[in-house]
Amino acid sequence: MSQVITWLVFMGLLLAFGAAEEGAAFCQILGSSEFPLLSKKGDVMIGGAFSIHSKITQPLLSFTEKPTRLTCSSVNPREFRFAQTMIFAIEEINKSEFLLPNVSIGYRIYDNCGSTLTSMRAVMALMNGDEWSVGKSCTGQSAVHAIIGESESSSTIVLSRTTGPFKIPVVRGKSVCINVYIICNPPYFAFLFVYSQISHSATCECLSNRKEYPSFFRTIASDLYQSRALAQLVKHFGWTWVGAVNSDSDYGNNGMAIFLAAAQEEGVCVEYTEKFHRAEPEKLKKVVEVIRKSTARVIVGFLAHVEMNNLLQQLSHHNITGLQFIGVEAWITADSLVTPTSFSVLGGSLGFAVQKANISGLDDFLIKDFWETEFECKETNQDTMTETCREKQALIELKDYDDDVAELRYSSNIYNAIYAVAHSLHSILKCSKSQGCEKTAKVSPWQVVESLKQVNFTIKNGDQVSFDSTGAAVARYEVVNWQHGSDRSVQFKPVGYYDASLPPGQKFVLKTEAIMWPGGKTELPVSVCSESCRPGTHKVLQKGKPVCCFDCIPCAEGEISNSTDSNDCSKCPEEYWSNQNRDACVLKNVEFLYFTEVMGIILVFFTLFGVLLTLIVATLFLINKNTPLVKANNSELSFLLLFSLTLCFLCSLTFIGPPSEWSCMLRHTAFGITFVLCISCILGKTIVVLMAFKATLPGTNMMKWFGPAQQRLSVLGFTLIQVIICILWLTINPPFPFKNMKLYKDRIILECALGSPVGFWAVLGYIGLLAVLCFILAFLARKLPDNFNEAKFITFSMLIFCAVWITFIPAYVSSPGKFTVAVEIFAILASSYGILFCIFAPKCFIIVLKPELNTKKYLMGKMQYK
């Protein structure tokens, strides 16, 4: 769009000043000619634009009289050295036998005084020359074939936008040559020129747009790489909370915008972004106040050299020290910033600098030749040096004229730019060592532009010069650190490098151990909004604040975070649980009833004690098997009952220990069968008592139907039914070991799943049915007229048995984990002990303590015991 507007302006001027007749030359002088500060004629010409003076005094525009000329002041030794470097490179090429043989290069160097206005005047003079006069026709030959400069991006943009529109070709006829001073209407003009501009330090990424700046080249990389590298540098040291200050210019605004986007991608938060222009002292004071009140200890300064100097002065004035500055190539290696007080502010600064170079002979040319030419005195020895020379020497040292000479950072970029133009001209003029160059060939600036795109060569110091698709050089930087040398002088010590041409992983290298931090400290400074969240916690953003400001919240149970600054906690796998610190998943504790734990030991003790008592009773009965008491109580069923009670006690042991496939099937079936066997024996005893009573009545003979054989068959029949139920249960859906992870979150309950609940409740229900039947029959026989009526004891035993198992059901359902097993064992032991004591304790009492009652007469109730 800007090119179209410019072209329309040109067409308007053409109509305004092209009223002369066809074929007649018309030129009008609008002002005085602009002469170069430094110049030399040659077969081909190269222009230069540098801020040799850094200040400009603008006249008052009254519009009633001709304005006075702009005046420049405050010599900038650095920029003057750049101009001298350009001259040195041109002179070196002119002496070369291999590059442009027999062709001399001339130069026209203008001073833009650090102003975009004078930059416009300089570029117009470079394009049009200063030899036009009234009445002469404008020629189609350009004044220069390429332009070297500017140093700053804003001035470079002005220069590029001025030269850019001239690439538009026009047909033969009326056309316009525009100078700030002369407007000409020649009879014909074949082509409007496109001028190649090569900058040595304009790094704004905006200049990479080839549509807007098609003829712009630079021997320095775009800020696209530096800005992204700055974000990587900040992230590398863990600084997630930084401040940012930039120049309010194309250079600073574009570079900072890229940095902010890259910082966001890297997870770096910016507490504040401030910008100011060198001509805004009030804005600078505000920036300093923001820095003073901020909590960020790291500041990224995307500033031009002048703005950085202004900021440094204000920070020193307010004694704001201890901050970690991250700098850019524009100021990080500037010796002019080194003052007696500046190190307290900038000491320990890190930043990216243009790589060093070594150009032989440049040191002598810059110092000695400049000395002899400008001050007309030669350095012979200190004794013979005139007083004037001594004064001039002090002046030179004061101005740091040799700044950058030892390292040759930007000066090498100018050197490379001149050689790039020379190589392109060499190609255009078809030069050869034997025949020289075609000096008669007409060289147009647009040819130089096209030739520069193909340039690829290596200069004598080993540096390779070429341009990428955007017209920029490959991004190569040194990472430098402000340090004190052994003599307490400030040094810019290299501590790493960045090379965009290298493979990923090798582009950015830092030697952290070589870095000195602000205040001379060796410890890495910390700059975060919130301290890092340790493993075991996760970040929760603070409302209304950037993402780097957060609170650290412990992970919930069953969740962990095993890295620093985790955004979320991750759940542990199903069989794992978080440890106490919530930073690792560990296997859940597997819980079951152990033999070695207190509860297990107690239950085993009562189990074995019950077995022991049963064996003692059995032994006692066996010894007294021929006594009336043992015979009267059906000794066969009694021994079978004692055997079943022993099994009942022992089956409780199957419930202790880790469940397995066999133990799960055994514990429930063994429990069910042994208890049915026990109740069947008791039921048989109860029936025998009833039958014995009925047999004593006249006219009855019931015992023949329930003799020993029938008793055995009844016990076998009742037990066989339970065996069949258990077989069906084990066949259809047997119990199996099961890891219960739902009951508790932090541990696994290893238990026996029932498989088929119907099978379990069928087994338990059948036992209950027999127990109730036995209780009813015993209850009916409780008042039979025997002195030793066993029915009463059976009634009490069944009463205890039923009470235990009725209580067991809700306790079994509601007990968690291993307590379920403990309740089941308790029910088995309690019911077994109840049967053992209620049925056999009275008999054992008589056998052991009252043997005189162990008679048939007493048992028949024919004698009273007192």
SVG drawing of the C-alpha trace seen along z (x, -y; Angstrom):
<svg xmlns="http://www.w3.org/2000/svg" viewBox="-51 -36 112 139">
<polyline fill="none" stroke="black" stroke-width="0.4" points="0.0,0.0 2.8,-2.4 4.4,-1.8 1.2,-2.5 0.7,-5.8 4.3,-6.8 3.8,-6.1 0.6,-8.1 2.5,-11.0 5.2,-10.7 2.5,-10.7 0.9,-13.8 4.3,-15.5 4.7,-14.4 1.4,-16.1 2.2,-19.2 5.7,-19.7 5.4,-18.0 3.5,-20.8 6.5,-21.5 6.4,-20.5 7.3,-16.9 11.0,-16.6 11.9,-19.7 14.0,-19.3 12.6,-21.0 14.4,-21.2 13.5,-23.4 15.9,-23.9 14.0,-23.7 16.9,-24.0 20.6,-23.7 22.5,-20.5 23.3,-18.0 27.0,-17.2 28.5,-14.0 30.6,-14.2 33.1,-11.8 33.5,-11.0 35.8,-9.6 35.1,-9.0 35.3,-5.6 34.2,-3.5 31.3,-2.2 29.9,-4.0 28.7,-2.8 26.7,-5.1 26.8,-5.2 24.6,-6.7 25.7,-6.8 24.8,-8.9 28.3,-10.5 26.6,-13.1 24.1,-12.0 22.1,-15.2 20.3,-17.6 19.0,-21.1 15.8,-21.6 15.0,-25.2 11.7,-26.9 9.3,-26.8 7.6,-30.1 6.5,-29.6 7.3,-33.2 11.0,-32.8 13.3,-30.2 14.2,-27.8 17.8,-27.6 19.8,-24.4 19.7,-21.7 22.7,-21.7 24.3,-18.6 26.3,-18.2 27.8,-15.7 30.2,-13.5 29.4,-9.8 32.9,-8.1 31.3,-4.7 29.4,-5.7 32.4,-7.6 34.4,-4.4 31.8,-2.5 32.3,-5.0 36.0,-4.6 35.6,-0.8 33.6,-1.2 36.5,-3.2 39.0,-0.7 37.2,2.2 36.8,0.2 40.5,-0.7 41.4,2.9 39.2,4.1 40.7,1.4 44.1,2.9 43.0,6.4 44.1,8.2 41.4,10.8 38.2,8.9 37.1,6.2 40.5,6.0 41.0,2.7 37.8,1.3 37.8,-1.3 35.1,-1.7 34.2,-5.1 32.0,-6.1 29.7,-8.8 29.1,-8.8 26.4,-11.0 25.8,-12.0 22.1,-11.6 22.7,-13.1 20.6,-10.4 17.4,-11.9 14.9,-10.3 14.5,-13.7 18.2,-13.9 18.1,-10.3 15.5,-11.2 17.7,-14.0 20.7,-11.7 19.0,-8.9 17.6,-11.3 21.1,-12.7 22.5,-9.2 19.9,-8.2 20.1,-11.4 23.6,-12.8 24.4,-16.5 25.6,-17.4 22.3,-18.2 21.8,-21.8 19.1,-23.8 18.6,-23.1 20.2,-19.7 18.3,-16.6 18.1,-13.9 20.1,-10.9 19.2,-7.3 22.5,-6.4 22.2,-6.1 24.4,-8.1 25.3,-5.0 24.9,-1.2 24.2,-0.3 23.8,-1.9 25.4,-0.8 23.4,-1.8 21.6,-2.7 22.6,-1.6 19.1,-1.9 16.0,-0.1 13.7,-3.1 16.1,-5.1 16.7,-2.0 12.9,-1.6 12.7,-5.2 15.6,-4.6 14.1,-1.3 10.7,-2.7 12.1,-5.6 14.2,-3.5 11.7,-0.6 9.1,-2.2 11.8,-2.9 11.8,0.6 8.6,-0.1 9.4,-0.1 7.8,-2.7 7.4,-2.9 9.3,-5.4 7.8,-8.8 7.4,-11.4 8.8,-10.5 9.9,-12.2 13.3,-12.4 12.7,-13.5 15.3,-15.1 14.6,-17.2 16.3,-19.9 15.5,-19.3 12.5,-18.1 13.2,-17.3 11.0,-16.4 13.3,-14.8 12.1,-13.9 12.4,-10.3 13.5,-8.0 13.7,-4.2 13.7,-2.9 13.3,-4.0 16.0,-2.4 15.7,0.1 18.6,-0.5 20.0,2.3 20.5,1.3 22.7,3.3 22.5,2.6 25.1,3.7 23.0,3.4 19.3,2.9 17.8,6.1 14.0,5.3 12.1,8.4 9.7,6.1 12.5,5.6 12.2,9.3 9.1,8.5 10.3,8.8 7.1,7.3 7.7,4.1 11.5,4.1 12.4,6.1 15.9,4.5 16.9,4.6 19.8,6.8 21.7,7.0 24.8,8.6 23.2,9.2 20.4,11.6 16.8,10.6 15.6,10.0 13.3,13.0 16.1,15.3 17.4,13.0 14.0,12.5 13.3,16.2 16.7,16.9 16.1,14.4 13.0,16.3 15.0,19.6 17.7,17.9 15.2,16.8 13.5,20.2 16.9,21.9 17.6,20.3 14.1,20.8 13.1,17.1 9.4,17.2 8.7,13.7 10.4,10.9 10.1,7.3 10.4,6.0 11.5,2.6 12.0,1.6 12.7,-1.3 9.6,-2.9 10.7,-2.4 10.4,0.1 13.4,2.0 12.2,2.2 8.5,2.7 8.9,5.5 11.6,7.2 9.7,7.1 6.5,8.3 8.4,11.4 9.9,11.9 6.6,11.7 5.0,14.3 8.1,16.6 8.1,16.1 4.4,17.1 5.2,20.3 8.1,21.0 5.8,20.5 7.5,17.2 5.3,14.5 6.0,10.8 5.2,8.6 5.3,5.4 6.1,4.2 7.3,0.5 8.6,-1.5 10.0,-4.9 11.7,-7.0 15.0,-8.8 13.2,-12.1 10.7,-11.3 12.3,-12.0 9.0,-12.0 8.1,-8.6 11.6,-7.3 10.9,-8.5 7.7,-6.4 9.6,-3.4 12.1,-3.7 9.4,-4.0 7.7,-0.8 11.1,1.0 11.6,-0.2 8.2,1.1 8.2,4.4 8.9,7.8 10.6,9.2 14.4,9.4 15.1,10.0 14.7,7.3 14.8,8.0 16.0,4.7 15.2,4.6 16.7,1.2 18.8,-0.7 22.1,-2.0 20.9,-5.5 17.8,-4.4 19.8,-2.0 22.3,-4.7 19.4,-7.0 17.9,-4.2 21.2,-3.4 21.7,-7.0 18.3,-7.1 18.8,-3.7 22.2,-4.8 20.7,-8.1 18.0,-6.3 20.5,-3.7 18.4,-0.8 20.9,2.1 21.0,5.9 18.7,6.5 19.6,9.1 19.6,7.5 19.1,9.5 20.4,7.5 20.4,7.4 23.2,6.9 22.5,3.2 24.0,2.5 25.4,5.6 28.9,5.0 28.9,1.2 32.0,-0.2 30.4,-3.6 28.0,-2.2 30.9,-1.4 31.3,-4.1 32.5,-4.1 28.9,-3.7 27.3,-1.6 28.7,1.7 26.7,1.6 23.6,1.6 24.7,3.7 27.2,6.0 26.4,9.6 24.2,8.7 23.7,11.4 22.9,10.9 23.4,11.8 26.2,10.1 27.2,10.1 30.1,12.5 33.7,11.2 35.7,11.0 39.4,10.4 40.1,8.0 43.8,7.6 45.0,4.0 41.8,2.3 43.2,1.4 46.1,-0.6 43.8,-2.2 41.3,-3.4 43.7,-4.7 46.9,-5.8 45.5,-7.0 42.8,-8.8 45.3,-10.4 47.6,-11.6 44.9,-12.9 42.6,-14.6 45.1,-16.0 48.2,-16.4 50.6,-14.9 52.5,-11.6 53.2,-9.4 56.9,-9.0 57.6,-8.8 56.1,-10.3 59.0,-12.7 58.8,-14.3 55.0,-14.4 53.7,-17.9 51.4,-19.3 48.7,-19.5 49.1,-15.8 48.9,-15.0 45.6,-16.9 44.2,-15.2 45.3,-11.8 43.4,-12.5 40.4,-13.5 40.5,-10.3 40.8,-8.2 37.9,-10.1 35.7,-9.5 36.6,-5.8 37.3,-6.0 38.7,-2.5 35.5,-1.1 34.8,2.2 38.1,2.2 39.5,5.1 36.4,7.2 35.2,5.9 31.5,6.9 29.5,4.3 32.6,3.2 33.0,6.7 29.3,6.5 30.2,3.3 33.3,5.0 31.2,8.0 28.6,5.7 31.2,3.9 32.6,7.2 29.1,8.5 28.5,5.5 32.0,6.0 31.3,9.7 28.0,8.8 29.6,6.2 32.3,8.6 29.7,11.0 27.7,8.3 30.9,7.0 32.0,10.5 35.4,9.9 38.3,12.3 41.8,12.3 43.3,12.3 41.0,9.9 39.8,7.7 36.2,6.4 33.9,5.0 34.2,1.5 32.0,0.2 29.0,2.3 26.2,0.2 25.4,1.4 21.9,0.7 21.1,0.8 18.4,3.5 21.2,5.8 23.1,5.4 19.9,6.4 19.5,9.6 23.2,10.4 23.3,9.9 20.6,12.7 23.1,15.2 26.2,14.0 28.0,16.7 31.7,16.4 34.2,16.6 36.3,13.6 39.9,13.8 39.1,14.2 37.1,17.3 33.6,15.9 31.1,17.0 28.9,14.3 25.5,15.1 21.9,13.9 18.8,16.0 15.4,15.6 14.7,12.5 18.0,10.8 19.5,11.5 22.6,13.2 22.6,16.4 21.8,15.9 25.0,16.3 25.4,14.8 27.8,14.9 26.3,15.0 28.3,12.5 28.4,11.7 29.5,8.4 32.3,9.3 35.2,7.7 38.6,8.6 41.7,9.1 42.5,5.4 38.9,4.5 38.1,3.5 34.8,4.4 34.9,7.4 32.3,8.8 33.1,12.5 31.7,15.0 29.8,17.7 28.0,19.5 26.7,19.1 23.7,19.4 23.9,20.6 20.7,21.0 22.5,23.0 23.3,25.9 20.9,28.8 18.3,28.7 19.9,29.4 23.2,27.8 22.0,24.3 22.1,22.9 25.0,23.7 25.7,22.1 28.6,22.4 26.7,21.6 29.6,22.2 31.5,19.3 28.7,16.7 29.0,14.0 25.7,12.8 24.7,9.3 26.6,8.2 29.5,10.5 27.4,13.5 28.0,17.0 24.5,18.2 21.8,18.1 19.3,15.3 15.7,16.2 12.9,14.4 9.5,16.0 6.0,14.8 5.4,17.9 7.9,20.4 8.0,23.7 5.5,26.3 7.4,29.3 6.5,32.9 3.3,34.0 1.6,30.7 0.0,29.0 -0.5,25.5 -3.7,23.6 -3.7,20.2 -4.3,17.1 -7.4,15.3 -6.8,12.3 -3.0,12.9 -0.8,14.3 -0.3,18.1 3.1,17.8 1.3,16.7 -0.2,19.7 -0.7,21.5 0.7,25.0 -2.1,27.4 -1.3,30.9 -2.5,33.7 -5.5,35.6 -5.3,39.2 -4.6,41.6 -3.1,38.9 0.5,37.9 2.7,35.4 6.3,36.5 7.7,33.3 8.1,29.7 5.4,27.2 2.9,29.8 -0.4,28.4 -2.4,31.4 -2.1,34.5 -2.4,37.9 -4.3,40.8 -2.4,43.9 -3.3,47.2 -6.0,49.3 -3.6,51.5 -1.4,48.5 -1.8,45.7 0.0,42.5 2.7,42.4 2.7,40.0 4.5,37.3 2.1,37.7 5.1,37.9 5.0,41.6 2.6,44.5 3.2,47.5 1.5,50.8 -1.5,50.8 -1.3,52.8 -3.0,56.2 -5.1,56.9 -6.3,60.2 -6.4,62.0 -2.8,63.0 -1.8,65.8 0.9,63.6 -1.3,60.5 -2.9,60.2 -6.4,61.0 -5.2,64.0 -3.1,65.3 -6.1,65.0 -8.5,66.8 -5.9,69.6 -5.5,69.9 -9.2,70.4 -9.5,72.7 -6.7,75.0 -8.0,74.7 -11.4,75.8 -9.8,78.8 -7.9,79.6 -11.0,79.5 -12.9,81.7 -10.1,84.2 -10.0,84.2 -13.8,84.8 -13.4,87.6 -10.6,89.2 -12.7,88.9 -15.7,90.6 -13.5,93.2 -12.0,94.1 -15.5,94.2 -17.3,95.7 -18.7,98.6 -20.2,96.4 -24.0,95.9 -23.7,92.2 -21.8,92.7 -23.9,95.6 -27.1,93.7 -26.1,90.8 -25.7,92.9 -21.9,93.2 -21.7,93.8 -23.5,90.5 -21.5,88.8 -18.1,89.8 -19.4,88.8 -20.5,85.4 -17.2,84.9 -15.5,85.7 -17.7,83.2 -17.0,80.6 -13.3,81.1 -13.8,80.5 -15.9,77.5 -13.1,76.0 -10.4,76.8 -12.4,75.5 -12.1,72.0 -8.3,72.2 -9.2,72.2 -10.4,68.7 -7.0,67.4 -4.2,66.6 -4.2,65.4 -7.2,66.6 -6.5,69.0 -8.6,70.8 -8.6,74.0 -8.9,72.3 -11.9,70.3 -13.7,73.4 -12.7,75.4 -13.5,72.9 -17.2,72.5 -17.9,76.1 -16.0,77.5 -17.8,75.2 -21.2,76.1 -20.6,79.9 -19.0,80.2 -21.8,78.1 -24.5,80.2 -22.7,83.3 -22.6,81.8 -26.3,80.7 -27.3,84.1 -25.7,85.9 -27.5,83.6 -30.7,84.1 -30.2,87.8 -29.6,87.6 -32.8,85.5 -34.8,88.0 -33.3,90.8 -34.5,89.1 -38.0,88.6 -38.1,92.2 -36.9,93.5 -39.7,91.7 -42.3,92.9 -40.9,96.4 -41.6,96.4 -45.3,95.9 -47.6,99.0 -48.3,100.4 -45.5,98.6 -42.4,100.0 -40.9,96.9 -37.2,97.7 -37.3,100.4 -37.7,97.6 -34.8,95.6 -32.1,98.0 -28.3,97.5 -28.6,98.3 -31.4,95.8 -29.4,93.2 -26.4,93.7 -28.5,93.4 -30.2,90.3 -26.9,88.5 -25.6,89.7 -28.8,88.6 -28.9,85.1 -25.2,84.7 -25.4,86.0 -28.0,83.3 -25.5,80.6 -22.8,82.4 -25.0,82.3 -25.7,78.5 -22.0,77.9 -21.2,79.9 -23.8,77.9 -22.3,74.7 -18.8,75.6 -19.8,76.8 -22.0,73.9 -20.2,70.9 -17.7,71.7 -16.1,69.2 -12.8,67.6 -10.1,65.2 -11.0,61.6 -9.2,58.3 -11.7,55.9 -10.5,52.4 -13.8,50.6 -14.1,51.0 -11.0,49.0 -9.2,46.5 -5.7,47.0 -5.6,50.8 -6.7,54.0 -8.9,56.4 -8.0,59.9 -11.1,62.0 -13.1,64.9 -15.9,63.9 -18.9,66.1 -19.3,66.9 -22.9,67.8 -24.6,66.1 -27.5,68.6 -25.1,71.4 -23.8,69.7 -27.2,68.9 -28.4,72.4 -25.6,73.9 -26.2,71.5 -30.0,71.9 -29.8,75.7 -27.7,75.5 -30.2,73.1 -33.1,75.3 -31.6,78.4 -30.7,76.2 -34.3,74.9 -35.7,78.4 -33.4,79.7 -34.2,76.8 -37.9,77.5 -37.6,81.2 -35.3,80.6 -37.6,78.0 -40.5,80.5 -38.4,83.1 -36.9,80.7 -39.3,81.8 -39.0,85.6 -38.8,87.3 -35.1,88.4 -32.7,87.2 -30.2,86.6 -32.4,85.3 -30.0,84.6 -32.8,82.7 -32.5,79.8 -28.8,79.4 -29.5,79.8 -32.1,77.0 -29.6,74.7 -26.9,75.6 -29.3,74.9 -30.5,71.7 -26.9,70.5 -26.3,71.8 -29.3,70.0 -28.6,66.8 -25.0,66.8 -25.9,67.3 -28.8,64.9 -26.5,62.3 -23.8,63.3 -25.9,62.4 -26.0,58.6 -22.5,58.5 -21.2,60.5 -22.9,58.2 -21.7,54.9 -18.2,55.9 -15.5,54.4 -12.4,56.2 -10.7,58.8 -13.3,58.3 -15.8,60.1 -13.6,63.2 -13.1,62.6 -16.9,62.4 -17.4,65.7 -14.6,67.4 -16.1,66.0 -19.5,67.4 -18.0,70.8 -16.0,70.9 -18.9,69.5 -21.4,72.0 -18.9,74.8 -18.0,73.9 -21.7,73.5 -22.5,77.1 -19.4,78.5 -20.1,76.9 -23.9,77.2 -23.9,80.9 -20.7,82.3 -19.9,80.1 -22.6,81.7 -21.5,85.2 -17.8,84.4 -18.7,82.9 -20.4,86.1 -17.7,88.4 -14.8,86.4 -16.2,84.8 -19.3,86.9 -18.6,90.4 -21.1,91.7 -23.9,90.3 -22.7,92.2 -25.2,95.0 -28.2,96.4 -30.5,95.8 -29.7,92.1 -30.0,91.7 -33.5,93.3 -34.5,90.8 -35.1,93.3 -32.8,91.5 -32.4,87.9 -29.1,86.1 -28.5,83.5"/>
</svg>
